[in-house]
Structures are given as C-alpha cells and as structure tokens.
Amino acid sequence: KVAEEMDRAFSTMLDGKTFEDTPGGIQTAMSDLQGLFKCCGINNYTDWNTPGPTCSCAAEPDKTDCVQDNSIPRVWGYKGCREKFEPYLERIVFLIGLVVLCLGFLQLIGFACTVHLIRNVSDGVV
C-alpha cells in the first residue's frame, strides 16, 4: 500500500515530465533526497535530463547501490530512489502506528483508573 501511494505521489508530481520541468522546490527536495539516500531519480537516472553530481557513484568503492549504463561504458549511477525510499517509509508508517496504539492503550488505562476512582468515591471509600 505504501508503494502504491508513493508511486501515485511521484506520478502526480512529475505528470509525464522530467525533473528539470518541475518547479524548483521539487527539484531541490529530490536532490536532497538523492544525496541522503544515495539514489537517483524515482526509477533511475533517466528521470532527469541531466542527472547531475548527486546521481554519479563513480567515486564509490563499493558499487552495490549503483547500476551501470550499458549504452555508455564506464558510467555508473545510483539506483532509483523508489527502492531505497520504500522500506524507509514502511518503517516510519509502522512506528507511527505503534505510537498511536501505545497512546490508545494509555488512554484506556487512564479511563479504567478514572472509573475505579469514581466508584470508590461514590461508595465513600476514599
């Protein structure tokens, strides 16, 4: 479900265009994400007309996050951000759900304590 929503958001954001044709804020945000997650574009570097320095992983000693462009020899670029960002989003959604469940449980405990206190007060125990 997270992957579907992420695909829908990216599709809406790009609307059939490359990143250079989007507003500057989107370009900046995507460049920042690429630097943080060591990835390039949504699917790969072809989402950019000119991928730029954040997409090149030629200096990386370990090429596990990289793909080689078969049409251009010796050109390495990072993999797409979708496959890197999806597990991160899933973890965040899981943590948010866990926090919400914990807060709900605390509220139930508080409610039970309140009911117990009201019963004791009305019985004249307290």
BAROMAR-23554 format. One line per 3 residues: number of its first residue (from 1); their letters; for each residue x, y, z of N, C-alpha, C. Coordinates in nm, 2 decimals. Each point is the difference from the previous one (the first is absolute). Last residue first. Layout:
N
NUM = A = X Y Z X Y Z X Y Z  ...
***
This chain:
126
126 = VVG = -1.29 0.65 4.96 0.11 0.09 0.00 -0.02 0.11 0.09  -0.34 -0.33 -0.05 0.12 -0.06 0.04 0.12 0.09 0.01  -0.49 0.05 -0.14 0.05 0.06 0.12 0.13 -0.06 0.05
123 = DSV = -0.27 -0.07 -0.41 -0.03 -0.09 0.11 0.05 0.05 0.13  0.08 0.25 -0.40 -0.15 -0.01 0.02 -0.04 -0.10 0.11  0.46 0.04 -0.12 -0.05 0.13 0.06 -0.15 -0.01 0.03
120 = NRI = 0.20 -0.36 -0.23 0.05 0.01 0.14 -0.05 0.12 0.07  -0.09 -0.05 -0.46 -0.08 -0.10 0.08 0.04 0.01 0.14  0.25 0.27 -0.29 -0.14 0.05 0.01 -0.08 -0.10 0.08
117 = LHV = 0.43 -0.13 -0.11 0.01 0.11 0.10 -0.15 0.05 0.02  0.06 -0.32 -0.34 0.03 -0.06 0.14 -0.01 0.11 0.11  -0.03 0.14 -0.45 -0.12 -0.07 0.04 0.02 -0.06 0.14
114 = TCA = 0.37 0.20 -0.19 -0.10 0.10 0.03 -0.13 -0.07 0.05  0.35 -0.27 -0.15 0.04 0.06 0.13 -0.11 0.10 0.04  -0.04 -0.18 -0.43 -0.03 -0.11 0.10 0.03 0.06 0.14
111 = FGI = 0.12 0.27 -0.36 -0.15 -0.01 0.01 -0.04 -0.10 0.11  0.46 0.04 -0.11 -0.05 0.12 0.06 -0.15 0.00 0.03  0.19 -0.34 -0.26 0.04 -0.02 0.14 -0.05 0.12 0.08
108 = LQL = -0.07 0.02 -0.46 -0.08 -0.10 0.06 0.03 -0.02 0.15  0.28 0.29 -0.25 -0.13 0.06 0.02 -0.10 -0.10 0.06  0.42 -0.16 -0.13 0.01 0.09 0.12 -0.13 0.07 0.03
105 = FGL = 0.02 -0.26 -0.40 0.01 -0.09 0.12 0.01 0.09 0.13  0.02 0.23 -0.41 -0.13 -0.05 0.02 -0.01 -0.09 0.13  0.42 0.14 -0.14 -0.07 0.12 0.05 -0.15 -0.05 0.03
102 = CLV = 0.28 -0.31 -0.22 0.04 0.02 0.14 -0.08 0.12 0.07  -0.07 -0.08 -0.46 -0.05 -0.11 0.08 0.03 0.01 0.15  0.19 0.31 -0.31 -0.15 0.02 0.01 -0.06 -0.11 0.09
99 = VLG = 0.45 -0.04 -0.11 -0.02 0.11 0.09 -0.14 0.02 0.03  0.11 -0.31 -0.33 0.03 -0.05 0.13 -0.02 0.10 0.11  -0.05 0.12 -0.46 -0.11 -0.09 0.05 0.03 -0.05 0.14
96 = ILF = 0.34 0.25 -0.20 -0.11 0.09 0.03 -0.12 -0.09 0.05  0.37 -0.23 -0.15 0.03 0.06 0.12 -0.12 0.10 0.04  -0.02 -0.22 -0.42 -0.01 -0.10 0.11 0.02 0.07 0.14
93 = VIR = 0.07 0.26 -0.39 -0.15 -0.03 0.02 -0.02 -0.10 0.11  0.45 0.09 -0.12 -0.06 0.12 0.06 -0.15 -0.02 0.03  0.23 -0.34 -0.24 0.05 0.01 0.14 -0.07 0.11 0.08
90 = ELY = -0.07 -0.03 -0.46 -0.07 -0.10 0.06 0.04 -0.01 0.15  0.23 0.30 -0.28 -0.14 0.04 0.02 -0.08 -0.10 0.08  0.43 -0.12 -0.13 0.01 0.11 0.10 -0.14 0.05 0.03
87 = PEF = 0.05 -0.31 -0.35 0.02 -0.07 0.13 0.00 0.11 0.11  -0.03 0.17 -0.44 -0.12 -0.07 0.04 0.02 -0.07 0.13  0.35 0.25 -0.24 -0.09 0.08 0.09 -0.12 -0.08 0.05
84 = KER = 0.33 -0.18 -0.31 0.07 0.04 0.13 -0.10 0.06 0.10  -0.14 -0.13 -0.44 0.03 -0.12 0.07 0.08 0.03 0.13  -0.12 0.37 -0.27 -0.12 -0.07 0.04 0.03 -0.13 0.08
81 = CGK = 0.32 0.30 -0.22 -0.03 0.03 0.14 -0.12 -0.08 0.05  0.36 -0.17 -0.40 -0.12 0.09 0.02 -0.03 0.01 0.15  0.51 -0.11 -0.13 -0.13 -0.06 -0.03 -0.11 0.10 0.03
78 = YGW = 0.49 0.18 -0.13 -0.07 -0.06 0.11 -0.13 -0.06 -0.05  0.42 0.03 -0.34 -0.10 0.09 0.07 -0.07 -0.07 0.11  0.46 -0.02 -0.37 -0.08 -0.06 0.11 -0.09 0.10 0.06
75 = VRP = 0.31 -0.11 -0.47 -0.08 0.10 0.07 -0.08 -0.07 0.10  0.31 -0.20 -0.33 0.06 0.05 0.12 -0.08 0.12 0.07  -0.16 -0.11 -0.49 0.09 -0.08 0.08 0.06 0.08 0.11
72 = ISN = -0.48 0.05 -0.24 0.12 0.08 0.01 0.10 -0.08 0.09  -0.41 -0.20 -0.11 0.02 0.08 -0.12 0.13 0.08 0.00  -0.16 -0.27 0.37 0.06 -0.08 -0.10 0.03 0.08 -0.13
69 = DQV = -0.01 0.14 0.53 -0.07 0.03 -0.13 0.07 -0.07 -0.11  -0.01 -0.14 0.54 0.08 0.05 -0.11 -0.09 0.02 -0.13  -0.09 0.03 0.56 -0.03 -0.07 -0.12 0.09 0.06 -0.11
66 = CDT = 0.00 -0.02 0.59 0.02 0.07 -0.13 -0.05 -0.10 -0.12  0.06 -0.06 0.50 -0.11 0.09 -0.02 -0.01 0.06 -0.15  0.36 -0.30 0.14 -0.13 -0.07 0.03 -0.12 0.08 -0.02
63 = KDP = 0.51 0.06 -0.06 -0.10 0.04 -0.10 -0.13 -0.07 0.03  0.46 0.18 0.27 -0.09 -0.11 0.00 -0.12 0.04 -0.09  0.33 0.32 0.04 0.08 -0.12 -0.01 -0.08 -0.13 -0.01
60 = EAA = -0.13 0.51 -0.17 -0.03 -0.10 0.11 0.09 -0.12 -0.02  -0.02 0.39 -0.30 0.10 0.00 0.11 -0.02 -0.10 0.11  -0.30 0.06 -0.38 0.13 -0.04 -0.05 0.10 -0.01 0.11
57 = CSC = -0.49 0.11 -0.02 0.06 -0.07 0.10 0.14 -0.06 -0.04  -0.41 0.40 -0.13 0.12 -0.07 -0.04 0.06 -0.07 0.12  -0.38 0.30 0.01 -0.03 -0.13 -0.06 0.12 -0.08 -0.03
54 = TPG = 0.01 0.45 0.17 -0.06 -0.08 0.11 -0.04 -0.14 -0.06  0.18 0.36 -0.28 0.10 -0.07 0.08 -0.06 -0.09 0.11  -0.28 0.09 -0.47 0.07 0.08 0.10 0.09 -0.08 0.09
51 = PTN = -0.34 -0.09 -0.40 -0.01 -0.05 0.14 0.08 0.08 0.10  -0.26 0.13 -0.45 0.14 0.00 0.03 0.01 -0.04 0.15  -0.41 -0.05 -0.17 0.06 0.02 -0.13 0.15 0.00 0.02
48 = WDT = -0.31 -0.28 0.34 0.06 0.13 -0.02 0.05 0.01 -0.15  -0.19 -0.40 0.15 -0.10 0.10 0.04 0.05 0.14 -0.01  0.27 -0.39 -0.08 -0.07 0.05 -0.11 -0.11 0.09 0.03
45 = YNN = 0.28 -0.25 0.32 0.05 0.13 -0.04 -0.07 0.06 -0.12  -0.28 -0.34 0.29 0.14 0.00 -0.03 0.04 0.14 -0.05  -0.42 -0.09 0.21 0.03 -0.14 -0.04 0.15 -0.01 -0.03
42 = IGC = -0.13 0.41 0.17 -0.10 -0.09 0.07 0.04 -0.14 -0.04  0.40 0.34 0.02 -0.13 0.00 -0.07 -0.09 -0.09 0.08  0.45 -0.09 0.17 -0.01 0.09 -0.11 -0.14 -0.01 -0.07
39 = CKF = 0.31 -0.10 0.50 -0.08 -0.06 -0.11 -0.01 0.11 -0.10  0.16 -0.01 0.49 0.10 -0.04 -0.10 -0.08 -0.08 -0.11  -0.18 0.25 0.39 -0.02 -0.15 -0.02 0.09 -0.06 -0.10
36 = LGQ = 0.03 0.47 0.11 -0.02 -0.06 0.13 -0.01 -0.16 -0.02  0.03 0.29 -0.38 0.12 0.01 0.08 -0.01 -0.08 0.13  -0.38 0.04 -0.27 0.10 -0.08 -0.07 0.13 0.00 0.08
33 = LDS = -0.35 0.27 0.15 -0.03 -0.14 0.03 0.11 -0.09 -0.07  0.03 0.46 -0.09 0.03 -0.03 0.14 -0.02 -0.14 0.04  -0.14 0.14 -0.43 0.15 0.00 0.01 0.05 -0.03 0.14
30 = MAT = -0.46 0.07 -0.07 0.04 -0.13 -0.06 0.15 -0.01 0.01  -0.19 0.40 0.14 -0.04 -0.11 0.09 0.05 -0.13 -0.05  0.06 0.37 -0.28 0.09 0.01 0.12 -0.03 -0.11 0.09
27 = QIG = -0.28 0.04 -0.37 0.14 -0.04 -0.04 0.09 0.00 0.12  -0.43 0.16 0.06 -0.01 -0.15 -0.02 0.14 -0.05 -0.04  -0.06 0.47 0.04 -0.01 -0.07 0.13 0.00 -0.15 -0.01
24 = GPT = -0.01 0.27 -0.40 0.13 0.00 0.07 0.00 -0.07 0.13  -0.37 -0.13 -0.38 0.04 0.12 0.08 0.13 -0.02 0.07  -0.05 -0.30 -0.43 -0.08 0.02 0.12 0.04 0.13 0.07
21 = DEF = 0.22 -0.21 -0.39 -0.12 0.07 -0.04 -0.09 0.03 0.12  0.40 -0.26 0.03 0.04 0.14 -0.04 -0.12 0.08 -0.03  -0.04 -0.47 0.10 0.02 0.09 0.12 0.03 0.14 -0.04
18 = TKG = -0.28 -0.27 -0.35 0.13 -0.03 0.07 0.01 0.10 0.11  -0.49 -0.16 -0.19 0.11 0.09 -0.03 0.13 -0.06 0.07  -0.47 -0.17 0.04 0.06 -0.02 -0.13 0.12 0.08 -0.04
15 = DLM = -0.21 0.05 0.43 -0.11 0.01 -0.10 0.06 -0.01 -0.14  0.19 0.02 0.48 0.07 0.02 -0.13 -0.10 0.02 -0.11  -0.17 -0.05 0.44 0.11 0.10 0.01 0.06 0.02 -0.14
12 = TSF = -0.31 -0.35 0.06 -0.07 0.13 0.01 0.10 0.12 -0.01  0.17 -0.44 0.03 -0.06 0.02 -0.13 -0.07 0.14 -0.01  0.18 -0.13 0.42 0.11 0.03 -0.10 -0.06 0.02 -0.14
9 = ARD = -0.30 -0.14 0.34 0.05 0.14 0.03 0.11 0.04 -0.10  -0.17 -0.44 -0.03 -0.10 0.10 -0.04 0.05 0.14 0.03  0.27 -0.36 0.14 0.00 0.01 -0.15 -0.11 0.10 -0.04
6 = MEE = 0.02 -0.08 0.45 0.12 0.06 -0.04 0.01 0.02 -0.15  -0.35 -0.25 0.19 -0.02 0.14 0.03 0.12 0.08 -0.05  0.02 -0.47 -0.04 -0.10 0.06 -0.09 -0.02 0.15 0.02
3 = AVK = 0.29 -0.24 0.30 0.06 0.02 -0.13 -0.10 0.06 -0.10  -0.16 -0.11 0.43 0.09 0.12 0.00 0.07 0.02 -0.13  -0.27 -0.38 0.05 -0.08 0.12 0.00 0.09 0.13 0.00
***
